[in-house]
Amino acid sequence: MAITLRNKPLEERIKRIGRQRGLGPSAVIAKAVEALEQAPADEVPPEEQARRLRALDEIQRRIAERITDAERAAMADFETDMYDENGLPK
């Protein structure tokens, strides 16, 4: 599939980079795509972080309403057995 660039300044940049490195336009674009694939993804936007935290709070609230004191005690015992005083796995 052919790709047509309609952005002359970008096309000139691609050609300049290619001349500097001895690459054709397709190779320059391929290297740019590879670099983007290797780069870490952008951070989650703040509004999405807030939405996820609200959803988590709602889940925790629902769980807290449904568990008994005996279940809470059992979970605390389990955590004591599983983690040390610093919260690290034993």
PETAFEN-V958327 format. One record per backbone hydrogen bond with DSSP energy under -1.0 kcal/mol. NH is the residue of the N-H (numbers start at 0). CO is the residue of the C=O. If there is no record, write none. Layout:
nh	co
NH	CO
NH	CO
//
This chain:
nh	co
10	6
11	7
12	8
13	9
14	10
15	11
16	12
17	13
18	14
19	15
20	16
21	17
22	17
27	23
28	24
29	25
30	26
31	27
32	28
33	29
34	30
35	31
36	32
37	33
38	34
48	44
49	45
50	46
51	47
52	48
53	49
54	50
55	51
56	52
57	53
58	54
59	55
60	56
61	57
62	58
63	59
64	60
65	62
66	62
71	67
72	68
73	69
74	70
75	71
76	72
77	73
78	74
79	75
80	76
81	77
82	78
83	87
86	83
89	81
//
